[in-house]
Amino acid sequence: MGAAHYKRGLQDPVRVSPAQIQRGSSHSGVFADSDALKSVSVMEGDSVTLQINVTEIQTDDLILWNFKTKGPLIAKINRATNDSSIYYDVLGGRFRDRLKVDNQTGSLTITNTRITDSEVYQITISRSKEKTIHKFSVAVYARLPVPVIISEFTENSSSVSRCVQLCSAVNVSHVTLSWYKGNRLFSSISVSNLNRSLSLHLECLDDSYSCVLNNSISNQTTYVNITELCQPCSDCAFCCHTSEAVIRLVASVLVGVATVFVLVYDIITSRKGE
């Protein structure tokens, strides 16, 4: 199980900026034209098509699709008879009503993809005494939540209040959580574990920042204006409206004291008048 990797410090970007991260499309596809393993990434719920070079398909080909290398047979295309079969019952019905094959191209399409679909898929093309094998590595990523930013109020050893922004994301895996100032990376933390929660602090800063949660194919961004949330005090400490709260408290106390004074005065005046 991978551990979280943390980077901190003002530096040039080592990861893509929010402007450089592009969202995945609703349908992905990849072609294989050699024995090399071909990789494709797709967002959970989208469709992905696995396809070889059409010029390799002949009229008498027998095409077999397997889940994993030499794993269970999930689809078969017989070009000689122009028919096809999809085996929905294998793997406990994992792919039920989610597989499509194309008799002309030999392609396999997985619809409504799930995280558990992440695996190697093998296609075997047989004709006469010749056999060709291609492999595809499919990675399905969960849809990313929007990172949540909250303000935390802390005090140092000198009892000086500081405003700390905490950006968090829950139930994520294989992602990076980063603070950016414009397109410049300020800090980041990565995790490869399944269903982990991430959080990243930002403190003693001003100006506008963005918190970005991203994987290899998508991102979610939340923006925050520090100067609107925290009023700067001396020594780069942020009061976070502490002064305003103190003023309101003092005002409330003074009003209370004045009320008591007026009440006592009225009582004394009334007694003198009797």
N, C-alpha and C positions, 0 to 999 in steps of 0.2 A: 504494500500500500504506500503510495507516494506521499511525501511530506510537503507542507507548504513552503514555498520559496519566497523570501521577502527582500525587497530592495528599497533603500531609502536614501534620499539625498538629491539635491538639485543637480541635474545632469542632462545631457542631450538624450533625446528619446532612444531607447533601445527596443521599444515596441512600437507598433503602429499607432498613430494618433487617431482621435475620433474622426477626423476628416478622411483618413485613409482606410478606415474599416468599412467594408461594404457588407450589406445584408445579403443573405443567401436568397436565391429565387425559390419559387414554389415547386420547381421541377428541375432536377439535375440529371446530367447524363455523362457517360464516359465511354470512350472507344478503346478497345484493345486491338493492337495490330501486331503484337509480338508475344513471345512467351513471358515477357516481363510482367510483374504484378502491377496492375493499374489501380490507382486509389481515387476515391470520390467521397466527398463529404456532403451531407444533406441535413436539413433541419427536420426535427421530429414532426411528423404529420405531413410532410411534403412527399413527393414521388421522386424516384430515381430510376433511370433506365441504363441497363448494362448492355453494351452492344459491341460486336466486333466489326471489322471492316466488311462491308457488304460484299465486296468482290471475292471474299473467301467462301461465300455460301454457294453451293451448287444444288441442282435439282434433286439429287439422290442422297443428300446428306441426312444423317441421323444426328440430332443435336440434343445433348443431355445437359441439364442444369443441376448442379449439386450445391447444397448448403455446406460450407466448409470444404476443404480439399478432400476429395474422396468420401464426402459425407453423404447424408440422405439425399436421394433423388427428389427434387421438388418440381421439375418440369421436363417435358420431352416433346421435341418437334420432329416429326417424320416427314421430310420434304418429298420423299418418293410417293407417299400417299396423301400428302398435303393435309395432314391432321396433326393435332397436338393434344397433350394431356398435362394437367396440372394436379399435383398430388397434395391436396389441402390437408389430408389427415396426418401427414408426417409431422414429427416434432410437436405432437399434441395439438395440432390444428393451429400452430402459431401464425401461419400465413393465410388462413382461411379468408377467401374473397379479397385478397390483397395482391395477388400475382396476375400478371398478364404476359403473354408471349406473342411475338409477331412471327408468323410462319414465313414471311418473305425475308426478313432481316435476321431472324434468329434471336432477336433481342429479348431480354427479360426486364419487365418493369415491376417494381415494388411500390405499391401505393400506400398512403397513410402510414409512412414509416414509423417504427418504434425504436427505442434505444436498444432493445434486444435483437434488432436486425443487424447490428454492427457485427460484421464477420467477413470472412473470405468466401466468395462465390466462384464456383468453377464451371466453365462451359467446356464440354468435350464434343468435338465435331468429328464424326466417323464417316468415312466413305471407302468402299472396297477394303483394302488393307492399310489404308492411311488413317491416322488419328492425330488431331490437333487439339491442344489444351490451352485455354486462356484462363487467367485468374483475375478477379476484381476484389479489392479490399474496400468495403463500405463502412463508413463511420457516420453514425447518426447522432446528432447533438440535440440535447434538450433545448427548448425555447428558453431564452434568458429572461429572468425577472428584471424589472427596473430597480436599480440600486436605490436604497433609501438613505437619506441624510438626516441626521438629528444633531442637535447641539447639546454638548455636555459642558457643565460648569465645574471647573477644578480650581484648586488653590495650591500654590507652591509653599515652600517652607516659610516664606515671609507673609503668608496669608493673602497673597495677591491673586485676584481672580483672573482666570484665563478662559477664553472661549475656544472649545475644541469641537471640530466637526467630525462626526463619526459616520462613515459611509459603510453600509452593510448590504449583504445579499445572502439569502438562505437557500438551502437545498440545491447547491450547484456543484458541478464537477468539471474538471478540465477547463478551467477558466482563469482569467486574470482580472483582478480588481485594481484600478489605477486612479490616482489623482493627477489631473492635468491643469496647467495654467496656459491657456491657449492650446498650442500644439506641442508644448514642452512637458515632458513627463517629470513629475515631481516625486512620486513614490508609487510603488506597486507591490502586489502580493499575488502569487499564483498557487493553484492547488490542483492536484490530479485525482484526489480522492472522490469517491461517490457520495453525493448528498452531504456536502460539507457546508458550513456557514463561514462566510468571510467578513472581516471588518477591517477598516483602515482609517487611521486618525489623520487629521490635518489641524495644526495648531499654530498660533502666533503668526498669522499671515493676514494679508488684506487682498483686495481685488476679487475678481471673479474666477472661480475654478469649476472644473467639471469632474465628476466621478464616473468612470467608464468601466463597465463589466463586459468583457468580450471573450469569445473563443475564436477558433480559426475561421469561422464563417459568418459571425454576426456580432452585434454589440448593442448594449443599452446604455444610455447616458442620462445623468441627472446633473443639473447645473445649480450652482449656489453662489450668491454674492455675499462674501464675508463681511464687507463693510456695512451692509444693511442689517446684518444680524448682530454684529459686535462693534461697539464703539471703542476705538483705541484709547488706551491710557498710557501713562509714562512707562518707560522701560519695556516697551513692546508687549505689554500685558493687555488683554482684552477684558473689558468690564462685563460684557454680555448683558447690558441693561441692569447691572447690579446697582449703579448709581441711581437710576430711575426707581428701582425697587426701594432703595434706602430712603429716597426723598419722599416717596409715597408713605412709607412706614412712619417717618418722622412727622409728616403732615397729619397722619391719622392720630398719632399720639397727641400732637398739639391741639387738635380739634377736641379730642377726648378730655384733655386737661381743661380747656376753655369751657367745655360744657359743664364739667364738674364745678368749676369756679362760679359760673353763672348760677347754677343750682344752689350752691351753698350760700351765695350772696342773696338770692331771693328768699331763702329760708330765714337767714339772719334778719333781713329787712322786714319780713312779715312778722317775726317775733317782736321786733322793736315797735312795730305799729300797733300791737295788741295792748 
